């Protein structure tokens, strides 16, 4: 059984600001696939979806120029 990951949301959002665009896009795809594969049995699905969300937020922030 998978060990449940804990996310420090503020820290993760700060981390995304240091990531390259290609890294953000890689994490989005990888975490999305992990969440999809783990539906119904993996306790980390929420963690993976949070990763997708925060990386997508950072890409949007960069696009808007803020």
mmCIF file as gemmi writes it, N, C-alpha and C atoms, coordinates in Angstrom:
data_model
loop_
_atom_site.group_PDB
_atom_site.id
_atom_site.type_symbol
_atom_site.label_atom_id
_atom_site.label_alt_id
_atom_site.label_comp_id
_atom_site.label_asym_id
_atom_site.label_entity_id
_atom_site.label_seq_id
_atom_site.pdbx_PDB_ins_code
_atom_site.Cartn_x
_atom_site.Cartn_y
_atom_site.Cartn_z
_atom_site.occupancy
_atom_site.B_iso_or_equiv
_atom_site.pdbx_formal_charge
_atom_site.auth_seq_id
_atom_site.auth_asym_id
_atom_site.pdbx_PDB_model_num
ATOM 1 N N . UNK Axp A 1 ? 0.84 -1.184 0 1 0 ? 1 A 1
ATOM 2 C CA . UNK Axp A 1 ? 0 0 0 1 0 ? 1 A 1
ATOM 3 C C . UNK Axp A 1 ? 0.889 1.254 0 1 0 ? 1 A 1
ATOM 4 N N . UNK Axp A 2 ? 0.463 2.244 -0.744 1 0 ? 2 A 1
ATOM 5 C CA . UNK Axp A 2 ? 1.216 3.498 -0.853 1 0 ? 2 A 1
ATOM 6 C C . UNK Axp A 2 ? 1.121 4.306 0.442 1 0 ? 2 A 1
ATOM 7 N N . UNK Axp A 3 ? 2.209 4.972 0.772 1 0 ? 3 A 1
ATOM 8 C CA . UNK Axp A 3 ? 2.246 5.864 1.93 1 0 ? 3 A 1
ATOM 9 C C . UNK Axp A 3 ? 1.676 7.204 1.489 1 0 ? 3 A 1
ATOM 10 N N . UNK Axp A 4 ? 0.754 7.757 2.261 1 0 ? 4 A 1
ATOM 11 C CA . UNK Axp A 4 ? 0.116 9.011 1.886 1 0 ? 4 A 1
ATOM 12 C C . UNK Axp A 4 ? 1.087 10.185 2.029 1 0 ? 4 A 1
ATOM 13 N N . UNK Axp A 5 ? 1.226 10.946 0.944 1 0 ? 5 A 1
ATOM 14 C CA . UNK Axp A 5 ? 2.095 12.12 0.923 1 0 ? 5 A 1
ATOM 15 C C . UNK Axp A 5 ? 1.35 13.307 1.534 1 0 ? 5 A 1
ATOM 16 N N . UNK Axp A 6 ? 2.101 14.185 2.196 1 0 ? 6 A 1
ATOM 17 C CA . UNK Axp A 6 ? 1.548 15.42 2.744 1 0 ? 6 A 1
ATOM 18 C C . UNK Axp A 6 ? 2.15 16.583 1.975 1 0 ? 6 A 1
ATOM 19 N N . UNK Axp A 7 ? 1.321 17.506 1.557 1 0 ? 7 A 1
ATOM 20 C CA . UNK Axp A 7 ? 1.819 18.657 0.813 1 0 ? 7 A 1
ATOM 21 C C . UNK Axp A 7 ? 1.771 19.911 1.678 1 0 ? 7 A 1
ATOM 22 N N . UNK Axp A 8 ? 2.878 20.639 1.656 1 0 ? 8 A 1
ATOM 23 C CA . UNK Axp A 8 ? 2.907 21.985 2.222 1 0 ? 8 A 1
ATOM 24 C C . UNK Axp A 8 ? 2.559 22.897 1.046 1 0 ? 8 A 1
ATOM 25 N N . UNK Axp A 9 ? 1.324 23.348 1 1 0 ? 9 A 1
ATOM 26 C CA . UNK Axp A 9 ? 0.816 24.056 -0.172 1 0 ? 9 A 1
ATOM 27 C C . UNK Axp A 9 ? 1.586 25.35 -0.452 1 0 ? 9 A 1
ATOM 28 N N . UNK Axp A 10 ? 1.856 26.132 0.571 1 0 ? 10 A 1
ATOM 29 C CA . UNK Axp A 10 ? 2.591 27.396 0.379 1 0 ? 10 A 1
ATOM 30 C C . UNK Axp A 10 ? 3.991 27.138 -0.163 1 0 ? 10 A 1
ATOM 31 N N . UNK Axp A 11 ? 4.653 26.143 0.391 1 0 ? 11 A 1
ATOM 32 C CA . UNK Axp A 11 ? 6.005 25.803 -0.052 1 0 ? 11 A 1
ATOM 33 C C . UNK Axp A 11 ? 6.006 25.311 -1.496 1 0 ? 11 A 1
ATOM 34 N N . UNK Axp A 12 ? 5.018 24.502 -1.848 1 0 ? 12 A 1
ATOM 35 C CA . UNK Axp A 12 ? 4.957 23.974 -3.208 1 0 ? 12 A 1
ATOM 36 C C . UNK Axp A 12 ? 4.703 25.095 -4.212 1 0 ? 12 A 1
ATOM 37 N N . UNK Axp A 13 ? 3.836 26.043 -3.857 1 0 ? 13 A 1
ATOM 38 C CA . UNK Axp A 13 ? 3.576 27.176 -4.752 1 0 ? 13 A 1
ATOM 39 C C . UNK Axp A 13 ? 4.842 28.001 -4.963 1 0 ? 13 A 1
ATOM 40 N N . UNK Axp A 14 ? 5.623 28.184 -3.898 1 0 ? 14 A 1
ATOM 41 C CA . UNK Axp A 14 ? 6.904 28.895 -4.043 1 0 ? 14 A 1
ATOM 42 C C . UNK Axp A 14 ? 7.853 28.102 -4.945 1 0 ? 14 A 1
ATOM 43 N N . UNK Axp A 15 ? 7.865 26.792 -4.783 1 0 ? 15 A 1
ATOM 44 C CA . UNK Axp A 15 ? 8.746 25.947 -5.581 1 0 ? 15 A 1
ATOM 45 C C . UNK Axp A 15 ? 8.436 26.074 -7.073 1 0 ? 15 A 1
ATOM 46 N N . UNK Axp A 16 ? 7.155 26.176 -7.424 1 0 ? 16 A 1
ATOM 47 C CA . UNK Axp A 16 ? 6.803 26.253 -8.843 1 0 ? 16 A 1
ATOM 48 C C . UNK Axp A 16 ? 7.388 27.491 -9.505 1 0 ? 16 A 1
ATOM 49 N N . UNK Axp A 17 ? 7.626 28.542 -8.741 1 0 ? 17 A 1
ATOM 50 C CA . UNK Axp A 17 ? 8.193 29.773 -9.307 1 0 ? 17 A 1
ATOM 51 C C . UNK Axp A 17 ? 9.644 29.577 -9.747 1 0 ? 17 A 1
ATOM 52 N N . UNK Axp A 18 ? 10.305 28.561 -9.22 1 0 ? 18 A 1
ATOM 53 C CA . UNK Axp A 18 ? 11.702 28.302 -9.572 1 0 ? 18 A 1
ATOM 54 C C . UNK Axp A 18 ? 11.837 27.274 -10.702 1 0 ? 18 A 1
ATOM 55 N N . UNK Axp A 19 ? 10.743 26.691 -11.105 1 0 ? 19 A 1
ATOM 56 C CA . UNK Axp A 19 ? 10.77 25.629 -12.11 1 0 ? 19 A 1
ATOM 57 C C . UNK Axp A 19 ? 10.703 26.214 -13.524 1 0 ? 19 A 1
ATOM 58 N N . UNK Axp A 20 ? 11.375 25.54 -14.445 1 0 ? 20 A 1
ATOM 59 C CA . UNK Axp A 20 ? 11.298 25.961 -15.843 1 0 ? 20 A 1
ATOM 60 C C . UNK Axp A 20 ? 9.922 25.607 -16.4 1 0 ? 20 A 1
ATOM 61 N N . UNK Axp A 21 ? 9.579 26.226 -17.504 1 0 ? 21 A 1
ATOM 62 C CA . UNK Axp A 21 ? 8.287 25.924 -18.134 1 0 ? 21 A 1
ATOM 63 C C . UNK Axp A 21 ? 8.206 24.452 -18.525 1 0 ? 21 A 1
ATOM 64 N N . UNK Axp A 22 ? 9.294 23.916 -19.046 1 0 ? 22 A 1
ATOM 65 C CA . UNK Axp A 22 ? 9.274 22.503 -19.441 1 0 ? 22 A 1
ATOM 66 C C . UNK Axp A 22 ? 9.106 21.593 -18.221 1 0 ? 22 A 1
ATOM 67 N N . UNK Axp A 23 ? 9.701 21.967 -17.094 1 0 ? 23 A 1
ATOM 68 C CA . UNK Axp A 23 ? 9.527 21.182 -15.865 1 0 ? 23 A 1
ATOM 69 C C . UNK Axp A 23 ? 8.088 21.242 -15.379 1 0 ? 23 A 1
ATOM 70 N N . UNK Axp A 24 ? 7.489 22.417 -15.428 1 0 ? 24 A 1
ATOM 71 C CA . UNK Axp A 24 ? 6.096 22.555 -15.013 1 0 ? 24 A 1
ATOM 72 C C . UNK Axp A 24 ? 5.196 21.682 -15.886 1 0 ? 24 A 1
ATOM 73 N N . UNK Axp A 25 ? 5.422 21.718 -17.175 1 0 ? 25 A 1
ATOM 74 C CA . UNK Axp A 25 ? 4.599 20.918 -18.086 1 0 ? 25 A 1
ATOM 75 C C . UNK Axp A 25 ? 4.818 19.417 -17.876 1 0 ? 25 A 1
ATOM 76 N N . UNK Axp A 26 ? 6.05 19.03 -17.593 1 0 ? 26 A 1
ATOM 77 C CA . UNK Axp A 26 ? 6.339 17.616 -17.317 1 0 ? 26 A 1
ATOM 78 C C . UNK Axp A 26 ? 5.608 17.161 -16.053 1 0 ? 26 A 1
ATOM 79 N N . UNK Axp A 27 ? 5.689 17.955 -14.98 1 0 ? 27 A 1
ATOM 80 C CA . UNK Axp A 27 ? 5.026 17.594 -13.72 1 0 ? 27 A 1
ATOM 81 C C . UNK Axp A 27 ? 3.524 17.494 -13.933 1 0 ? 27 A 1
ATOM 82 N N . UNK Axp A 28 ? 2.958 18.431 -14.689 1 0 ? 28 A 1
ATOM 83 C CA . UNK Axp A 28 ? 1.51 18.381 -14.952 1 0 ? 28 A 1
ATOM 84 C C . UNK Axp A 28 ? 1.129 17.062 -15.597 1 0 ? 28 A 1
ATOM 85 N N . UNK Axp A 29 ? 1.843 16.688 -16.637 1 0 ? 29 A 1
ATOM 86 C CA . UNK Axp A 29 ? 1.506 15.447 -17.341 1 0 ? 29 A 1
ATOM 87 C C . UNK Axp A 29 ? 1.757 14.211 -16.477 1 0 ? 29 A 1
ATOM 88 N N . UNK Axp A 30 ? 2.882 14.185 -15.798 1 0 ? 30 A 1
ATOM 89 C CA . UNK Axp A 30 ? 3.222 13.041 -14.961 1 0 ? 30 A 1
ATOM 90 C C . UNK Axp A 30 ? 2.23 12.876 -13.809 1 0 ? 30 A 1
ATOM 91 N N . UNK Axp A 31 ? 1.922 13.978 -13.14 1 0 ? 31 A 1
ATOM 92 C CA . UNK Axp A 31 ? 1.002 13.915 -11.999 1 0 ? 31 A 1
ATOM 93 C C . UNK Axp A 31 ? -0.412 13.576 -12.463 1 0 ? 31 A 1
ATOM 94 N N . UNK Axp A 32 ? -0.803 14.093 -13.615 1 0 ? 32 A 1
ATOM 95 C CA . UNK Axp A 32 ? -2.13 13.761 -14.155 1 0 ? 32 A 1
ATOM 96 C C . UNK Axp A 32 ? -2.229 12.262 -14.429 1 0 ? 32 A 1
ATOM 97 N N . UNK Axp A 33 ? -1.197 11.7 -15.013 1 0 ? 33 A 1
ATOM 98 C CA . UNK Axp A 33 ? -1.195 10.258 -15.293 1 0 ? 33 A 1
ATOM 99 C C . UNK Axp A 33 ? -1.209 9.451 -13.994 1 0 ? 33 A 1
ATOM 100 N N . UNK Axp A 34 ? -0.438 9.886 -13.003 1 0 ? 34 A 1
ATOM 101 C CA . UNK Axp A 34 ? -0.406 9.178 -11.715 1 0 ? 34 A 1
ATOM 102 C C . UNK Axp A 34 ? -1.763 9.226 -11.035 1 0 ? 34 A 1
ATOM 103 N N . UNK Axp A 35 ? -2.416 10.382 -11.09 1 0 ? 35 A 1
ATOM 104 C CA . UNK Axp A 35 ? -3.744 10.513 -10.476 1 0 ? 35 A 1
ATOM 105 C C . UNK Axp A 35 ? -4.747 9.605 -11.17 1 0 ? 35 A 1
ATOM 106 N N . UNK Axp A 36 ? -4.702 9.59 -12.48 1 0 ? 36 A 1
ATOM 107 C CA . UNK Axp A 36 ? -5.625 8.745 -13.243 1 0 ? 36 A 1
ATOM 108 C C . UNK Axp A 36 ? -5.394 7.263 -12.937 1 0 ? 36 A 1
ATOM 109 N N . UNK Axp A 37 ? -4.136 6.864 -12.882 1 0 ? 37 A 1
ATOM 110 C CA . UNK Axp A 37 ? -3.805 5.462 -12.62 1 0 ? 37 A 1
ATOM 111 C C . UNK Axp A 37 ? -4.177 5.043 -11.194 1 0 ? 37 A 1
ATOM 112 N N . UNK Axp A 38 ? -4.149 5.991 -10.267 1 0 ? 38 A 1
ATOM 113 C CA . UNK Axp A 38 ? -4.383 5.658 -8.868 1 0 ? 38 A 1
ATOM 114 C C . UNK Axp A 38 ? -5.806 5.821 -8.387 1 0 ? 38 A 1
ATOM 115 N N . UNK Axp A 39 ? -6.714 6.234 -9.26 1 0 ? 39 A 1
ATOM 116 C CA . UNK Axp A 39 ? -8.108 6.438 -8.844 1 0 ? 39 A 1
ATOM 117 C C . UNK Axp A 39 ? -8.659 5.192 -8.169 1 0 ? 39 A 1
ATOM 118 N N . UNK Axp A 40 ? -9.253 5.42 -7.008 1 0 ? 40 A 1
ATOM 119 C CA . UNK Axp A 40 ? -9.937 4.332 -6.318 1 0 ? 40 A 1
ATOM 120 C C . UNK Axp A 40 ? -9.085 3.523 -5.366 1 0 ? 40 A 1
ATOM 121 N N . UNK Axp A 41 ? -7.764 3.656 -5.433 1 0 ? 41 A 1
ATOM 122 C CA . UNK Axp A 41 ? -6.952 2.836 -4.521 1 0 ? 41 A 1
ATOM 123 C C . UNK Axp A 41 ? -5.749 3.573 -3.95 1 0 ? 41 A 1
ATOM 124 N N . UNK Axp A 42 ? -5.212 4.577 -4.639 1 0 ? 42 A 1
ATOM 125 C CA . UNK Axp A 42 ? -4.001 5.253 -4.173 1 0 ? 42 A 1
ATOM 126 C C . UNK Axp A 42 ? -4.371 6.485 -3.341 1 0 ? 42 A 1
ATOM 127 N N . UNK Axp A 43 ? -3.911 6.556 -2.095 1 0 ? 43 A 1
ATOM 128 C CA . UNK Axp A 43 ? -4.255 7.697 -1.242 1 0 ? 43 A 1
ATOM 129 C C . UNK Axp A 43 ? -3.582 9.004 -1.659 1 0 ? 43 A 1
ATOM 130 N N . UNK Axp A 44 ? -2.706 8.963 -2.658 1 0 ? 44 A 1
ATOM 131 C CA . UNK Axp A 44 ? -1.986 10.163 -3.084 1 0 ? 44 A 1
ATOM 132 C C . UNK Axp A 44 ? -2.61 10.869 -4.285 1 0 ? 44 A 1
ATOM 133 N N . UNK Axp A 45 ? -3.771 10.417 -4.734 1 0 ? 45 A 1
ATOM 134 C CA . UNK Axp A 45 ? -4.409 11.038 -5.893 1 0 ? 45 A 1
ATOM 135 C C . UNK Axp A 45 ? -4.607 12.539 -5.656 1 0 ? 45 A 1
ATOM 136 N N . UNK Axp A 46 ? -5.049 12.929 -4.479 1 0 ? 46 A 1
ATOM 137 C CA . UNK Axp A 46 ? -5.247 14.341 -4.165 1 0 ? 46 A 1
ATOM 138 C C . UNK Axp A 46 ? -3.951 15.129 -4.245 1 0 ? 46 A 1
ATOM 139 N N . UNK Axp A 47 ? -2.862 14.549 -3.797 1 0 ? 47 A 1
ATOM 140 C CA . UNK Axp A 47 ? -1.546 15.188 -3.867 1 0 ? 47 A 1
ATOM 141 C C . UNK Axp A 47 ? -1.171 15.455 -5.321 1 0 ? 47 A 1
ATOM 142 N N . UNK Axp A 48 ? -1.359 14.45 -6.157 1 0 ? 48 A 1
ATOM 143 C CA . UNK Axp A 48 ? -1.017 14.589 -7.569 1 0 ? 48 A 1
ATOM 144 C C . UNK Axp A 48 ? -1.873 15.658 -8.236 1 0 ? 48 A 1
ATOM 145 N N . UNK Axp A 49 ? -3.146 15.701 -7.899 1 0 ? 49 A 1
ATOM 146 C CA . UNK Axp A 49 ? -4.024 16.71 -8.47 1 0 ? 49 A 1
ATOM 147 C C . UNK Axp A 49 ? -3.639 18.11 -7.992 1 0 ? 49 A 1
ATOM 148 N N . UNK Axp A 50 ? -3.179 18.224 -6.751 1 0 ? 50 A 1
ATOM 149 C CA . UNK Axp A 50 ? -2.68 19.513 -6.26 1 0 ? 50 A 1
ATOM 150 C C . UNK Axp A 50 ? -1.459 19.941 -7.058 1 0 ? 50 A 1
ATOM 151 N N . UNK Axp A 51 ? -0.577 18.999 -7.367 1 0 ? 51 A 1
ATOM 152 C CA . UNK Axp A 51 ? 0.594 19.323 -8.185 1 0 ? 51 A 1
ATOM 153 C C . UNK Axp A 51 ? 0.168 19.865 -9.542 1 0 ? 51 A 1
ATOM 154 N N . UNK Axp A 52 ? -0.784 19.207 -10.17 1 0 ? 52 A 1
ATOM 155 C CA . UNK Axp A 52 ? -1.291 19.661 -11.465 1 0 ? 52 A 1
ATOM 156 C C . UNK Axp A 52 ? -1.812 21.088 -11.338 1 0 ? 52 A 1
ATOM 157 N N . UNK Axp A 53 ? -2.61 21.313 -10.32 1 0 ? 53 A 1
ATOM 158 C CA . UNK Axp A 53 ? -3.232 22.621 -10.113 1 0 ? 53 A 1
ATOM 159 C C . UNK Axp A 53 ? -2.188 23.719 -9.915 1 0 ? 53 A 1
ATOM 160 N N . UNK Axp A 54 ? -1.236 23.514 -9.031 1 0 ? 54 A 1
ATOM 161 C CA . UNK Axp A 54 ? -0.253 24.557 -8.727 1 0 ? 54 A 1
ATOM 162 C C . UNK Axp A 54 ? 0.685 24.821 -9.906 1 0 ? 54 A 1
ATOM 163 N N . UNK Axp A 55 ? 1.054 23.787 -10.63 1 0 ? 55 A 1
ATOM 164 C CA . UNK Axp A 55 ? 1.9 23.991 -11.807 1 0 ? 55 A 1
ATOM 165 C C . UNK Axp A 55 ? 1.131 24.74 -12.902 1 0 ? 55 A 1
ATOM 166 N N . UNK Axp A 56 ? -0.123 24.397 -13.094 1 0 ? 56 A 1
ATOM 167 C CA . UNK Axp A 56 ? -0.95 25.097 -14.074 1 0 ? 56 A 1
ATOM 168 C C . UNK Axp A 56 ? -1.157 26.556 -13.666 1 0 ? 56 A 1
ATOM 169 N N . UNK Axp A 57 ? -1.344 26.8 -12.375 1 0 ? 57 A 1
ATOM 170 C CA . UNK Axp A 57 ? -1.479 28.173 -11.883 1 0 ? 57 A 1
ATOM 171 C C . UNK Axp A 57 ? -0.23 28.989 -12.193 1 0 ? 57 A 1
ATOM 172 N N . UNK Axp A 58 ? 0.932 28.389 -12.019 1 0 ? 58 A 1
ATOM 173 C CA . UNK Axp A 58 ? 2.183 29.096 -12.271 1 0 ? 58 A 1
ATOM 174 C C . UNK Axp A 58 ? 2.34 29.4 -13.761 1 0 ? 58 A 1
ATOM 175 N N . UNK Axp A 59 ? 1.983 28.456 -14.62 1 0 ? 59 A 1
ATOM 176 C CA . UNK Axp A 59 ? 2.049 28.722 -16.057 1 0 ? 59 A 1
ATOM 177 C C . UNK Axp A 59 ? 1.109 29.874 -16.428 1 0 ? 59 A 1
ATOM 178 N N . UNK Axp A 60 ? -0.07 29.882 -15.855 1 0 ? 60 A 1
ATOM 179 C CA . UNK Axp A 60 ? -1.031 30.953 -16.124 1 0 ? 60 A 1
ATOM 180 C C . UNK Axp A 60 ? -0.496 32.299 -15.613 1 0 ? 60 A 1
ATOM 181 N N . UNK Axp A 61 ? 0.117 32.295 -14.432 1 0 ? 61 A 1
ATOM 182 C CA . UNK Axp A 61 ? 0.672 33.519 -13.866 1 0 ? 61 A 1
ATOM 183 C C . UNK Axp A 61 ? 1.745 34.09 -14.794 1 0 ? 61 A 1
ATOM 184 N N . UNK Axp A 62 ? 2.589 33.229 -15.309 1 0 ? 62 A 1
ATOM 185 C CA . UNK Axp A 62 ? 3.646 33.68 -16.221 1 0 ? 62 A 1
ATOM 186 C C . UNK Axp A 62 ? 3.073 34.227 -17.518 1 0 ? 62 A 1
ATOM 187 N N . UNK Axp A 63 ? 2.044 33.571 -18.016 1 0 ? 63 A 1
ATOM 188 C CA . UNK Axp A 63 ? 1.428 34.01 -19.265 1 0 ? 63 A 1
ATOM 189 C C . UNK Axp A 63 ? 0.782 35.388 -19.115 1 0 ? 63 A 1
ATOM 190 N N . UNK Axp A 64 ? 0.213 35.634 -17.931 1 0 ? 64 A 1
ATOM 191 C CA . UNK Axp A 64 ? -0.461 36.917 -17.71 1 0 ? 64 A 1
ATOM 192 C C . UNK Axp A 64 ? 0.539 38.037 -17.415 1 0 ? 64 A 1
ATOM 193 N N . UNK Axp A 65 ? 1.81 37.673 -17.162 1 0 ? 65 A 1
ATOM 194 C CA . UNK Axp A 65 ? 2.844 38.665 -16.93 1 0 ? 65 A 1
ATOM 195 C C . UNK Axp A 65 ? 2.904 39.234 -15.536 1 0 ? 65 A 1
ATOM 196 N N . UNK Axp A 66 ? 2.308 38.562 -14.589 1 0 ? 66 A 1
ATOM 197 C CA . UNK Axp A 66 ? 2.315 39.064 -13.198 1 0 ? 66 A 1
ATOM 198 C C . UNK Axp A 66 ? 3.469 38.506 -12.414 1 0 ? 66 A 1
